Amino acid sequence: MSGITHVLNIAKQALLTHQMSIQVTGHNVANVDTPGYTRQSLSLKANEAIPVGTGLLGGGVMGDTITRNYDQFMVERIARQSSLMGNLEAQQQALRVVEPIFNEARGLALNDLLNQFWNSWQELSDNPETLASRQNVLQHGQLLVDHLGIMNGEIIRARSDIGVSLKAGINDVNSLTTQIAELNAKISTAEVARGQANDLRDRRDNLVKELSSLLDISQFADKNGSYTILLANGHPLVEGQESWRVDWVDDQLNWLSKDANGRTISRPLGTGAHLGGKVGGWLEIHSELTAGNPNNYAGRLEALANALVRELNQVHADGIGTIRFSEPLVGGELGAMTSVTTGRIDAGTAHRTIPAGTITINGLSIGEIRGGSVMEKAANTVNAINQADSGVIAGLTTQVTGAPVDAAGLTVADTISFTVNGVEVNYTVQAGDPGDNAAFAANLAAAANGAIQAHNGDADNLPPKVTIEALVGDGGNGAATNALIFRNTNAGDQSSITIDNLAGDFADPGLSPAILGLAAVAGETLTADAGHNTGQITLFSDQPYTIQAGVDDTFLTQLGLHNIDTETPGNGRLTITPGEGPNDAFLLAGYKHSQELNTENGSFSIWLYNDDGSLALPQPVEVSLERAYSVHDAVNAINNAIINAGGTDNPLAASPLPWVQASFTDHRLKLTPTGGHQFAFTADSSNLLQVTGLNTFFTGHSAGTIGINQTIIKDLNHLAAGQVGPNGEIYPGDNTNALAISGLQHKDDIEFLGGKRNSLNEFYNSLVGDIGNRSRTVKRNVEFNSLVLNQMNEMRDTISGVSLDEEMANLIKFQHAYTAAARLISKSDEMLVTLLDTVR
């Protein structure tokens, strides 16, 4: 009601309201330096009016709500910009660790050491017979080896240092998501019956900003005020009171969850800058330093060392020093146990294309595998895997097929002949063959297999054996029903198959050898390709490897690899360890440079000498590596070639000993001269010498494994500056090989791991240039985006920031309002006293 009491109530409410305004302002002043604090304001509203005779009489003032001066759009923009800044700053920090590794300061640079190394070979070509020139080559080679080793060690240390930052960042992510989920619960509880929990919301927004600096995230609030936070790819990190974790395993960031049974489920998120924030930036540079990727910084240095070793050793292995080999020669490279894993392309899904990136091997993405026929998809799979340079070699198995045989006009005693890789197959038509295509085809296949077995069992025939088998097509094994098939028996053996010399003597003059169905392939030397393979893929590796193909076995089934993992089938993951498979063995594929081998038509020659330097044989012994598959195939090929050329003292013995005996000892190929003989090499088109480290300058295959061959370190006379002459002569002054090696400096078509072609120096200069350009780009981006973030923060502060000047003005305003309310109470009291005195 109106009157003095009403005035008193207005004054009291005004007093309390302006006191609250002063308290809110004091809260703002107290938090002027609190990170993430949002300025608060007490919004006022008029109290309800009461009716009087002259109208509605106002009821004074009251506080409505304490609100945050909050611009959600700007806060979200700042979060996104913070994610970008965190990413760039992390890259910049990591690149500061990487750049010194590739420092090209004069006198300390790899480029200088390479040039000095090539110059030493040029000097050797001027004085090939002097020990000083040879020592100079060895010293500069050792300096180069040492520097590559130091760079490799620094890369490992840098990778470890970045890994420490990564682990700390990931721990922060998990801590922040937990705290945000807890604040969601507190905010929901606090806001059930009251206004917004402003301070809790500020704390939560500050944590979200911290989280955004670590990862690229998005967030939205539900009707209860709880935040849901998602990663860029949609995986949740926070939803209501629940939070999820991330983890870093095998250089891969994973999102962790639990299924209904409580089992942990891991989903890969990636390894690069697309993850955003500091974690994405560290992962980006860390991925540039991981081993096994030929396209990152570490991999390109590996590729440089690999190409240097390969190119120089190929030339050096064909040469000779000032003396012949008179002591056992041990290969500088290790032959390793090789895993052999095969899978047959599924015919029902052969037409389907597997998109690029669907399959990874040791974390390296495999390109698109195009669909087609079974043979085409097998060939496409092998090409895609080999192009990835993942440390796994993929191979096809050669298969040659004919058309269906035609036994309609045959007569018993007709004769047929043909050759399989030079092995003659003779067959006489038997009762039951005429008119029966199935019987005729089966008998022909049996005859071919029998001839090949007889050939392989003949001691006069040089190994490696003819590892080919014949069988009959059934419509599902790559050939039409009753067609002859010839295929290599060793899995992944791409050696050629030649069917030739078709002939026949038939009672029916109208018949010809065409009834064998082999006319289309006769005389052709065919190797495994998209039209001539078994439909199988074979994977070789001397190291453990993991294939990841989606979340289930859908894609592994397409490649026929789904039944290999019997412990945890169905998860799209397959791990292979050499030595655990039934077909694992010491294969030539177990050498690090095995892809350089030519086992289709490659060979090398060995000159044999007596101890006095005279020729033990008038001609070199040619060792053919055709069809060599295992290390023991190569050993047998060398020993038997020497024996059959007459290089033995006991040719009539059951097991004659060659003058130079090959063996595989302690995982190394070894050649041991016997009976007072010496030897030298020439004309290696098989690359066996380079691959096994016989007569090479370098050993190893990467920056971390490169070294100098112990044969040269022990005796500099074996530094191959010259070459054996056409008649086996050796001249100490011959500089042919030294010139060829020094010329490698300018060879501009060297192929590197990853498929690039360039010269050695330019390839390395490109790597250094890329690192420098990236560092400068990141630095410019940091400077620019730092200005942008500062501007955004300033724009936010104009709305949400606390200004002491403004708050002091508010304090004065609210203080005067408070004083006025107090004065109103005083006047009301005077009025009430006057009224009481009047009625007394």
C-alpha positions in Angstrom: 0.0 0.0 0.0 1.0 3.6 -0.5 2.3 5.8 2.2 5.3 6.3 4.4 5.8 2.5 4.7 5.8 2.2 0.9 8.5 4.9 0.7 10.5 3.0 3.3 10.2 -0.3 1.3 11.4 1.4 -1.9 14.3 2.8 0.0 15.2 -0.5 1.6 15.0 -2.4 -1.8 17.1 0.3 -3.5 19.7 0.1 -0.7 20.0 -3.7 -1.1 20.0 -3.5 -4.9 22.8 -0.9 -5.2 24.7 -2.8 -2.5 24.6 -5.8 -4.8 25.7 -3.7 -7.7 28.7 -2.6 -5.7 29.5 -6.2 -4.8 29.3 -7.3 -8.5 31.6 -4.4 -9.4 34.0 -5.4 -6.6 34.0 -8.9 -8.0 35.0 -7.6 -11.4 37.8 -5.5 -9.9 39.1 -8.4 -7.9 39.3 -10.6 -11.0 40.8 -8.0 -13.3 43.9 -10.3 -13.8 42.1 -13.7 -13.7 42.7 -15.5 -17.0 39.5 -16.1 -19.0 37.3 -14.0 -16.6 34.3 -12.5 -18.1 33.0 -9.1 -16.8 29.7 -9.5 -15.0 26.9 -7.0 -14.6 23.8 -6.8 -12.4 20.8 -6.1 -14.6 18.1 -4.0 -12.8 14.4 -3.8 -13.3 11.5 -1.8 -11.7 9.6 -3.5 -9.0 5.9 -4.1 -9.4 3.7 -1.0 -9.2 0.7 -0.8 -6.9 -2.7 0.8 -7.7 -3.6 4.1 -6.0 -6.3 6.6 -6.6 -4.4 8.5 -9.2 -3.1 5.4 -11.0 -0.2 2.9 -10.5 2.5 3.9 -8.1 5.9 2.5 -8.8 7.5 0.0 -6.5 11.1 1.0 -6.8 14.0 -1.1 -8.1 15.2 -4.6 -7.7 18.1 -6.7 -9.1 17.2 -9.1 -11.9 20.1 -11.3 -12.9 23.9 -11.3 -12.8 24.9 -11.7 -16.4 28.2 -12.3 -18.2 29.2 -9.8 -20.9 29.8 -12.7 -23.3 30.2 -12.9 -27.1 30.0 -16.6 -27.9 30.9 -16.1 -31.6 34.1 -14.3 -30.7 35.0 -16.9 -28.1 34.6 -19.7 -30.7 36.7 -17.8 -33.2 39.4 -17.3 -30.5 39.3 -21.1 -29.8 39.8 -21.9 -33.5 42.6 -19.3 -33.8 44.2 -20.7 -30.6 44.2 -24.2 -32.2 45.9 -22.8 -35.3 48.4 -20.9 -33.2 49.2 -23.9 -31.1 49.8 -26.0 -34.2 52.1 -23.5 -35.8 54.0 -22.8 -32.5 54.5 -26.5 -32.0 55.8 -26.9 -35.5 58.1 -24.0 -35.1 59.4 -25.4 -31.8 60.0 -28.8 -33.3 61.7 -27.4 -36.5 64.2 -25.5 -34.3 65.3 -29.0 -33.2 65.4 -30.4 -36.7 67.1 -27.6 -38.6 70.6 -27.9 -36.9 70.7 -31.6 -38.0 70.8 -30.5 -41.7 73.1 -27.5 -41.0 75.0 -26.7 -44.2 77.7 -24.5 -42.6 80.9 -24.6 -44.6 83.2 -27.4 -43.6 80.5 -29.1 -41.5 78.0 -29.9 -44.3 77.2 -33.2 -45.8 77.4 -31.5 -49.2 81.1 -30.6 -48.5 81.8 -34.2 -47.4 80.2 -35.6 -50.5 82.2 -33.4 -52.8 85.4 -34.3 -51.0 84.6 -37.9 -51.3 84.0 -37.7 -55.1 87.2 -35.7 -55.4 89.2 -38.4 -53.6 88.0 -40.9 -56.2 89.1 -38.5 -59.0 92.5 -38.2 -57.3 92.6 -42.0 -57.1 92.0 -42.2 -60.9 95.1 -40.0 -61.4 97.3 -42.3 -59.2 95.5 -45.7 -58.9 98.6 -47.6 -57.9 99.6 -45.4 -54.9 98.7 -46.3 -51.4 98.3 -42.7 -50.4 95.5 -42.1 -52.9 93.7 -45.2 -51.6 94.1 -44.1 -48.0 92.6 -40.7 -49.0 89.5 -42.4 -50.4 89.1 -44.5 -47.3 89.5 -41.5 -45.0 86.9 -39.4 -46.9 84.6 -42.3 -47.1 84.9 -42.8 -43.3 84.2 -39.1 -42.7 81.1 -39.3 -44.9 79.9 -42.5 -43.0 80.5 -40.9 -39.6 78.6 -37.8 -40.5 75.6 -39.7 -41.8 75.7 -41.7 -38.6 75.7 -38.5 -36.5 72.8 -37.1 -38.5 70.9 -40.3 -38.0 71.6 -40.2 -34.3 70.5 -36.6 -34.0 67.2 -37.5 -35.8 66.5 -40.2 -33.3 67.2 -37.8 -30.4 65.0 -35.1 -32.0 62.2 -37.6 -32.5 62.6 -38.6 -28.8 62.5 -35.0 -27.6 59.4 -34.2 -29.6 57.9 -37.4 -28.3 58.3 -36.2 -24.7 56.4 -33.0 -25.6 53.7 -35.1 -27.3 53.2 -37.3 -24.3 52.9 -34.3 -22.0 50.4 -32.7 -24.4 48.3 -35.8 -24.6 48.3 -36.1 -20.8 47.1 -32.5 -20.7 44.3 -33.3 -23.2 43.1 -36.1 -21.0 43.3 -34.0 -17.9 41.3 -31.1 -19.5 38.5 -33.3 -20.8 38.1 -34.8 -17.3 37.9 -31.3 -15.8 35.5 -30.1 -18.4 33.2 -33.0 -17.8 33.3 -32.3 -14.0 32.4 -28.7 -14.6 29.5 -29.7 -16.8 28.1 -31.6 -13.8 28.7 -28.7 -11.4 27.1 -26.1 -13.8 24.1 -28.3 -14.4 23.5 -28.7 -10.7 24.1 -25.0 -9.8 21.8 -23.7 -12.5 18.8 -25.9 -11.7 17.0 -23.3 -9.6 19.1 -20.2 -10.1 20.7 -18.1 -12.8 23.9 -18.9 -14.7 26.9 -20.1 -12.7 29.1 -17.4 -14.3 32.4 -18.2 -12.6 32.1 -21.9 -13.4 31.3 -21.1 -17.0 34.4 -18.9 -17.2 36.5 -21.7 -15.8 35.1 -24.1 -18.3 35.6 -21.7 -21.2 39.2 -21.2 -20.1 39.7 -25.0 -20.1 38.1 -25.3 -23.5 40.5 -22.6 -24.8 43.4 -24.6 -23.4 42.1 -27.8 -25.0 41.7 -26.0 -28.4 45.3 -25.0 -28.2 46.2 -28.7 -28.0 43.7 -30.1 -30.6 41.3 -28.9 -33.2 37.9 -29.2 -31.5 34.3 -28.0 -31.8 31.8 -27.5 -29.1 28.1 -26.8 -28.5 25.9 -26.5 -25.4 22.8 -28.5 -24.7 19.6 -27.1 -22.9 21.1 -27.8 -19.5 24.2 -25.8 -20.2 26.6 -28.8 -20.6 29.2 -28.7 -23.3 29.7 -31.4 -25.9 33.2 -31.3 -27.3 34.1 -33.1 -30.6 37.3 -33.7 -32.4 37.5 -32.5 -36.0 36.6 -35.9 -37.3 33.6 -36.2 -35.0 34.9 -38.4 -32.2 33.6 -37.1 -28.9 35.9 -35.9 -26.1 33.3 -34.7 -23.7 29.5 -35.2 -23.6 27.8 -34.1 -20.4 29.5 -35.7 -17.5 31.3 -38.3 -19.6 34.8 -37.8 -21.1 37.0 -39.9 -23.4 40.7 -40.3 -23.6 43.3 -40.1 -26.4 46.5 -42.1 -26.5 49.7 -42.2 -28.6 50.8 -45.6 -29.7 53.1 -46.6 -32.5 53.5 -43.0 -33.7 49.7 -42.8 -34.1 47.2 -40.8 -32.1 44.2 -43.0 -31.1 40.8 -42.2 -29.6 39.9 -44.6 -26.8 36.5 -45.8 -25.8 34.9 -48.8 -24.1 32.3 -51.2 -25.5 29.4 -52.7 -23.7 31.6 -55.5 -22.3 34.1 -53.0 -20.9 36.8 -53.7 -23.5 38.9 -50.8 -24.7 38.3 -49.8 -28.3 41.0 -47.9 -30.1 40.3 -45.8 -33.2 43.2 -44.2 -35.1 43.0 -40.4 -35.5 46.0 -39.7 -37.7 49.6 -38.5 -37.5 49.6 -35.0 -38.9 48.8 -31.3 -38.7 45.1 -31.9 -39.6 44.6 -32.8 -36.0 45.2 -29.2 -35.1 46.7 -27.7 -32.0 50.0 -28.3 -30.5 49.5 -32.1 -30.6 48.9 -32.0 -34.3 51.9 -29.7 -34.8 54.2 -32.0 -32.8 52.8 -35.1 -34.6 53.4 -33.4 -38.0 57.1 -32.9 -37.4 57.5 -36.1 -35.4 56.1 -38.0 -38.5 58.8 -36.3 -40.6 61.4 -38.1 -38.4 59.9 -41.6 -38.2 61.8 -44.4 -39.8 60.5 -46.3 -42.8 58.7 -43.5 -44.7 60.7 -42.6 -47.9 58.9 -39.3 -48.3 59.6 -37.7 -44.9 62.8 -36.0 -43.7 64.3 -39.0 -42.1 63.3 -41.3 -45.0 64.8 -39.0 -47.5 68.1 -39.0 -45.7 67.8 -42.8 -45.6 67.0 -42.8 -49.3 70.1 -40.7 -50.0 72.3 -43.1 -48.0 70.6 -46.1 -49.6 71.2 -44.8 -53.2 74.8 -43.9 -52.4 75.5 -47.4 -51.2 73.6 -49.0 -54.0 75.1 -46.9 -56.9 78.7 -47.0 -55.7 78.7 -50.7 -54.8 77.2 -51.7 -58.2 80.2 -50.1 -59.9 82.8 -51.1 -57.3 81.7 -54.8 -57.3 82.5 -55.0 -61.0 86.1 -53.8 -60.4 89.4 -55.1 -59.1 92.1 -53.6 -56.9 95.8 -54.1 -57.4 95.6 -57.8 -56.3 93.2 -60.7 -56.6 91.3 -62.3 -53.8 93.4 -65.0 -52.3 91.8 -65.2 -48.9 88.1 -66.0 -48.0 85.9 -63.2 -49.1 82.9 -62.6 -46.8 79.9 -60.6 -47.9 79.4 -57.4 -46.1 75.6 -57.7 -46.0 73.5 -60.0 -43.8 71.0 -62.4 -45.3 68.0 -62.6 -43.1 65.2 -65.0 -42.4 62.4 -63.9 -44.7 58.7 -64.2 -44.1 56.7 -65.5 -47.0 53.0 -64.6 -46.8 50.6 -65.4 -49.6 47.0 -64.5 -50.4 44.8 -65.3 -53.3 42.6 -62.5 -54.7 39.0 -63.2 -54.0 37.2 -63.8 -57.3 33.9 -62.5 -56.1 35.2 -59.1 -55.2 38.1 -58.8 -57.7 36.2 -56.0 -59.6 36.1 -53.8 -56.6 38.6 -51.0 -56.2 40.2 -50.4 -52.8 40.6 -46.6 -52.3 44.0 -45.1 -51.5 44.8 -45.0 -47.8 42.4 -47.8 -46.9 45.4 -50.1 -46.3 48.5 -49.2 -44.4 51.7 -51.3 -43.8 53.7 -50.2 -40.8 51.7 -47.0 -40.8 52.5 -46.1 -44.5 49.6 -45.6 -46.7 49.1 -47.9 -49.7 47.8 -46.2 -52.8 44.7 -47.2 -54.8 44.3 -50.8 -55.7 42.2 -50.9 -58.9 39.8 -53.7 -59.4 39.5 -55.9 -62.5 40.0 -59.5 -63.2 41.7 -61.7 -60.5 45.0 -61.4 -62.3 44.7 -57.7 -62.9 43.8 -57.0 -59.3 46.8 -59.1 -58.1 49.1 -57.1 -60.3 47.6 -53.8 -59.1 48.0 -54.9 -55.5 51.7 -55.8 -55.9 52.4 -52.5 -57.7 50.7 -50.4 -55.0 52.5 -52.1 -52.2 55.9 -51.9 -53.8 55.4 -48.2 -54.7 54.9 -47.5 -51.0 58.4 -48.6 -50.0 57.1 -49.9 -46.7 59.9 -52.4 -46.2 57.6 -55.2 -47.6 58.3 -56.5 -51.1 55.3 -57.8 -53.0 55.6 -60.3 -55.8 53.5 -62.2 -58.3 54.0 -65.8 -59.3 54.4 -66.3 -63.0 51.7 -68.5 -64.7 51.3 -69.3 -68.4 48.1 -70.8 -69.6 46.9 -72.3 -72.9 43.6 -72.9 -74.5 41.7 -76.1 -73.9 43.3 -79.2 -75.4 41.5 -81.0 -78.3 41.8 -84.8 -78.2 39.0 -85.5 -80.8 41.2 -86.8 -83.6 44.0 -88.5 -81.7 45.1 -92.0 -82.3 46.9 -94.2 -79.8 50.7 -94.0 -80.4 50.6 -90.5 -81.8 53.7 -88.6 -80.4 53.8 -85.0 -79.1 56.7 -82.9 -77.8 57.4 -79.4 -76.6 59.9 -77.7 -74.2 59.4 -76.0 -70.9 62.3 -73.6 -70.3 64.5 -75.8 -72.4 63.3 -79.1 -70.7 62.1 -81.4 -73.4 58.7 -83.1 -72.8 57.9 -86.1 -74.9 54.5 -87.9 -74.8 53.0 -90.8 -76.6 49.2 -90.9 -76.8 47.7 -93.6 -74.6 44.5 -95.6 -74.7 41.8 -93.4 -73.1 43.3 -90.1 -74.5 41.4 -90.0 -77.9 38.2 -88.1 -77.5 38.7 -87.4 -73.8 40.1 -83.9 -73.2 40.3 -84.3 -69.5 42.4 -87.4 -69.6 44.6 -86.1 -72.4 45.3 -82.8 -70.5 46.0 -84.7 -67.2 48.5 -87.0 -69.0 50.3 -84.1 -70.7 50.6 -82.3 -67.4 52.0 -85.5 -65.8 54.5 -85.9 -68.6 55.7 -82.4 -68.2 56.1 -82.7 -64.5 58.0 -86.0 -65.0 60.4 -84.4 -67.5 61.1 -81.5 -65.2 61.8 -83.8 -62.2 64.1 -85.9 -64.3 66.0 -82.8 -65.5 66.3 -81.5 -61.9 67.6 -84.9 -60.8 70.3 -85.1 -63.4 73.6 -84.1 -61.8 74.9 -82.7 -65.1 72.3 -80.0 -65.1 73.3 -76.8 -63.4 71.1 -75.5 -60.6 69.1 -73.6 -59.7 66.4 -76.1 -60.6 63.6 -75.6 -63.0 61.0 -74.8 -60.4 58.0 -75.0 -62.7 55.0 -77.3 -62.4 52.2 -78.2 -64.9 48.6 -78.7 -64.0 45.2 -78.6 -65.7 42.7 -75.7 -65.8 39.4 -76.2 -64.1 37.8 -72.8 -64.9 38.6 -71.4 -61.4 42.4 -71.6 -61.3 43.2 -69.0 -63.9 42.6 -71.2 -67.0 39.7 -72.7 -68.9 38.7 -76.3 -68.2 41.2 -78.8 -69.7 43.7 -76.2 -70.6 47.4 -76.7 -69.7 48.8 -74.4 -67.0 52.5 -73.9 -66.3 53.5 -71.9 -63.2 56.4 -71.3 -60.8 56.3 -73.5 -57.7 58.0 -70.9 -55.5 55.5 -68.3 -54.1 56.2 -64.9 -55.5 58.7 -66.2 -58.1 58.4 -63.9 -61.1 61.0 -65.8 -63.1 60.1 -66.3 -66.8 58.5 -69.3 -68.3 59.0 -70.2 -72.0 56.9 -72.9 -73.8 58.5 -73.7 -77.2 59.3 -76.2 -79.9 55.7 -77.6 -80.3 55.8 -80.7 -82.5 53.8 -83.9 -83.1 53.6 -87.0 -85.3 49.9 -87.8 -85.9 48.2 -90.6 -87.7 45.6 -88.1 -88.8 47.3 -85.7 -91.2 44.8 -83.0 -90.4 46.1 -82.7 -86.8 48.8 -80.3 -85.7 50.5 -79.4 -82.4 47.7 -76.7 -82.1 45.6 -79.4 -80.3 47.8 -78.6 -77.2 46.2 -75.2 -77.0 49.7 -73.6 -76.6 50.1 -72.0 -80.0 49.3 -68.5 -78.6 52.2 -68.6 -76.1 54.7 -70.8 -78.0 58.0 -69.1 -78.4 57.2 -66.3 -75.9 59.3 -65.7 -72.8 56.6 -64.6 -70.3 57.1 -63.2 -66.8 54.5 -62.3 -64.2 52.3 -59.4 -65.2 48.6 -58.5 -65.2 47.9 -61.3 -67.7 50.3 -64.0 -66.5 50.1 -64.7 -62.8 48.4 -67.2 -60.4 46.1 -64.6 -58.9 48.1 -64.7 -55.7 50.1 -62.0 -54.0 53.2 -62.9 -52.0 54.7 -60.6 -49.4 58.4 -60.8 -48.4 60.0 -59.1 -45.5 63.0 -59.6 -43.2 61.4 -57.5 -40.4 58.1 -57.7 -38.6 55.3 -55.7 -40.2 51.7 -54.9 -39.5 48.9 -54.5 -42.1 45.9 -52.4 -41.1 42.9 -52.6 -43.5 39.9 -50.9 -41.9 38.1 -52.1 -38.8 37.2 -55.6 -40.0 38.5 -58.1 -42.5 36.5 -56.8 -45.5 39.6 -55.7 -47.4 41.9 -58.4 -46.2 39.3 -60.9 -47.6 39.6 -59.2 -51.0 43.3 -59.9 -50.9 43.0 -63.4 -49.5 44.9 -62.4 -46.3 41.9 -62.8 -43.9 42.6 -66.3 -42.6 46.3 -65.8 -41.6 45.6 -64.1 -38.2 44.1 -66.9 -36.2 44.4 -65.3 -32.7 42.4 -62.1 -33.3 40.6 -62.5 -36.6 38.1 -60.0 -37.9 39.8 -56.8 -36.8 41.3 -55.8 -40.1 44.8 -56.1 -38.7 47.5 -58.6 -39.6 51.0 -58.8 -38.0 53.7 -60.9 -39.6 57.0 -61.9 -37.9 59.8 -63.6 -39.9 60.6 -67.1 -38.8 57.0 -67.9 -37.6 55.5 -68.9 -41.0 55.8 -72.4 -42.5 57.4 -71.1 -45.7 59.8 -68.7 -44.1 63.5 -69.3 -45.1 66.7 -67.6 -46.0 65.7 -66.2 -49.3 67.5 -63.7 -51.6 64.6 -61.4 -50.8 66.0 -61.2 -47.2 68.8 -58.9 -48.4 68.1 -55.2 -47.9 68.9 -54.4 -51.6 67.2 -57.5 -52.9 65.0 -55.5 -55.3 68.1 -54.8 -57.3 68.6 -58.5 -58.1 68.0 -59.8 -61.6 67.1 -63.4 -61.3 65.4 -63.6 -64.7 68.5 -63.5 -66.9 71.2 -62.0 -64.7 74.7 -63.5 -64.3 78.2 -62.6 -63.2 81.6 -63.9 -64.1 84.5 -65.2 -61.9 88.1 -65.3 -63.2 90.1 -68.1 -61.6 93.9 -67.7 -61.2 96.7 -69.8 -59.8 98.8 -68.4 -56.9 101.5 -67.2 -59.3 98.9 -65.0 -61.1 98.5 -67.1 -64.2 95.0 -68.0 -65.4 93.7 -71.3 -63.9 91.0 -71.4 -66.6 91.3 -69.7 -70.0 87.8 -68.2 -69.7 85.8 -66.7 -66.9 83.2 -68.8 -65.2 79.8 -67.4 -65.9 77.4 -67.9 -63.0 73.8 -67.7 -64.0 71.3 -66.5 -61.3 68.3 -67.3 -63.4 65.5 -68.6 -61.2 67.5 -68.3 -58.1 65.1 -67.9 -55.2 66.9 -68.8 -51.9 70.4 -68.0 -50.7 71.3 -71.6 -51.1 70.2 -71.5 -54.8 72.8 -68.8 -55.3 75.4 -70.9 -53.4 74.7 -73.9 -55.5 74.7 -71.9 -58.7 78.2 -70.6 -58.0 79.7 -73.9 -56.9 78.2 -75.9 -59.8 79.2 -73.3 -62.4 82.8 -73.5 -61.3 82.8 -77.3 -61.2 81.2 -77.6 -64.6 83.7 -75.2 -66.1 86.5 -77.5 -64.9 87.4 -75.5 -61.8 88.0 -78.5 -59.6 90.9 -80.9 -58.8 88.6 -84.0 -58.5 85.9 -83.8 -61.3 85.1 -87.6 -60.9 84.4 -87.4 -57.2 80.9 -87.8 -55.9 81.1 -84.3 -54.4 83.8 -82.5 -56.2 85.2 -79.3 -54.5 85.4 -76.1 -56.6 88.5 -74.1 -56.6 86.4 -71.2 -55.1 83.8 -72.6 -52.8 80.6 -70.6 -52.0 78.9 -71.1 -48.7 76.3 -69.3 -46.5 77.9 -68.9 -43.0 76.6 -66.8 -40.2 74.0 -65.2 -42.5 76.7 -64.0 -44.9 77.7 -65.3 -48.4 81.3 -66.4 -48.3 83.7 -67.4 -51.1 86.7 -69.4 -50.1 89.5 -70.1 -52.6 91.0 -73.6 -52.3 94.0 -75.5 -53.7 96.2 -72.4 -54.2 93.9 -70.4 -56.3 92.8 -66.8 -56.5 89.8 -65.1 -58.1 88.3 -61.8 -59.3 84.9 -60.6 -60.5 83.5 -59.0 -63.7 80.4 -58.4 -65.6 77.8 -58.7 -62.9 74.4 -58.2 -64.5 72.6 -60.0 -61.7 73.7 -57.5 -59.0 74.3 -60.4 -56.6 77.7 -59.1 -55.6 76.3 -55.6 -54.7 73.3 -57.1 -52.9 75.3 -59.6 -50.8 78.3 -57.2 -50.2 80.9 -59.1 -52.1 83.7 -56.8 -53.4 81.8 -53.6 -52.4 83.0 -50.4 -50.8 80.1 -49.6 -48.5 78.0 -51.8 -46.3 74.6 -51.1 -44.9 71.5 -49.6 -46.5 70.7 -46.5 -44.6 72.2 -43.5 -42.7 72.2 -45.5 -39.5 73.8 -48.7 -41.0 76.2 -47.4 -43.6 79.8 -48.4 -43.1 83.0 -49.3 -44.9 83.5 -52.9 -46.1 86.0 -54.7 -43.8 87.7 -56.2 -46.8 88.9 -52.8 -47.8 89.7 -51.6 -44.3 91.9 -54.7 -43.8 93.7 -54.3 -47.2 93.5 -51.1 -49.3 94.8 -53.1 -52.3 91.2 -54.4 -52.7 89.9 -50.9 -53.3 88.7 -51.4 -56.9 90.1 -48.7 -59.0 90.5 -50.9 -62.1 88.7 -53.7 -63.9 89.7 -57.1 -65.1 90.7 -57.1 -68.8 89.0 -59.1 -71.5 91.7 -61.8 -71.2 91.8 -61.8 -67.4 94.6 -59.3 -67.1 94.9 -57.0 -64.1 96.9 -53.8 -64.2 97.8 -51.8 -61.0 97.6 -48.6 -63.0 94.1 -49.2 -64.3 91.8 -46.3 -63.4 88.7 -47.4 -65.3 86.6 -48.1 -62.2 87.7 -45.1 -60.3 86.6 -42.8 -63.1 83.3 -44.6 -63.3 82.7 -44.1 -59.6 83.8 -40.4 -59.6 81.3 -39.9 -62.5 78.4 -40.9 -60.2 78.6 -37.4 -58.7 77.0 -36.1 -61.9 74.6 -39.0 -62.7 71.2 -37.3 -62.7 68.9 -40.3 -63.2 69.5 -42.1 -59.9 66.3 -43.6 -58.5 65.7 -43.1 -54.8 63.3 -44.8 -52.4 60.0 -43.2 -52.9 60.3 -43.1 -56.7 62.1 -39.8 -57.2 65.0 -39.5 -59.7 67.8 -37.0 -59.4 71.5 -36.7 -58.7 72.8 -37.5 -55.2 73.8 -33.9 -54.5 70.6 -32.4 -55.8 68.4 -34.8 -54.0 70.0 -33.8 -50.7 69.9 -30.1 -51.6 66.2 -30.5 -52.2 65.8 -32.0 -48.8 67.7 -29.1 -47.1 65.8 -26.6 -49.1 62.4 -28.1 -48.2 63.3 -27.9 -44.5 64.5 -24.3 -44.7 61.4 -23.2 -46.7 59.1 -24.9 -44.3 60.8 -23.3 -41.3 60.5 -19.8 -42.9 56.8 -20.4 -43.9 55.9 -21.5 -40.4 57.7 -18.5 -38.9 55.8 -16.1 -41.1 52.5 -17.8 -40.3 53.2 -17.6 -36.6 53.9 -13.9 -36.8 50.7 -13.2 -38.9 48.4 -15.4 -36.9 49.8 -14.0 -33.6 48.6 -10.6 -34.7 45.2 -12.0 -35.7 44.8 -13.7 -32.3 45.8 -10.5 -30.5 43.2 -8.5 -32.4 40.6 -11.1 -31.6 41.5 -10.9 -27.9 41.2 -7.2 -28.0 37.8 -7.4 -29.6 36.7 -9.8 -26.9 38.1 -7.6 -24.2 36.0 -4.7 -25.4 33.0 -6.7 -24.4 34.1 -9.2 -21.8 37.2 -7.6 -20.3 37.4 -5.7 -17.1 38.3 -2.0 -17.3 39.4 -0.6 -14.0 38.4 2.9 -15.1 34.9 1.8 -16.0 34.5 -0.1 -12.8 35.7 2.8 -10.7 33.1 5.0 -12.5 30.5 2.4 -11.8 31.5 2.2 -8.1 31.0 6.0 -7.8 27.6 5.8 -9.5 26.5 2.9 -7.4 27.8 4.5 -4.2 25.8 7.7 -4.9 22.7 5.6 -5.6 23.3 3.7 -2.4 23.7 7.0 -0.5 20.5 8.3 -2.1 18.7 5.2 -0.9 20.1 5.7 2.6 19.0 9.3 2.5 15.5 8.2 1.4 15.4 5.9 4.5 16.4 8.9 6.7 13.7 11.1 5.2 11.1 8.3 5.6 12.1 8.0 9.3 11.7 11.8 9.8 8.2 11.6 8.1 7.2 8.7 10.4 8.4 10.6 13.5 6.5 13.7 12.5 3.4 11.6 12.0 3.7 9.9 15.3 4.2 13.2 17.1 1.1 14.6 15.5 -1.2 11.8 16.7 0.4 11.6 20.2 
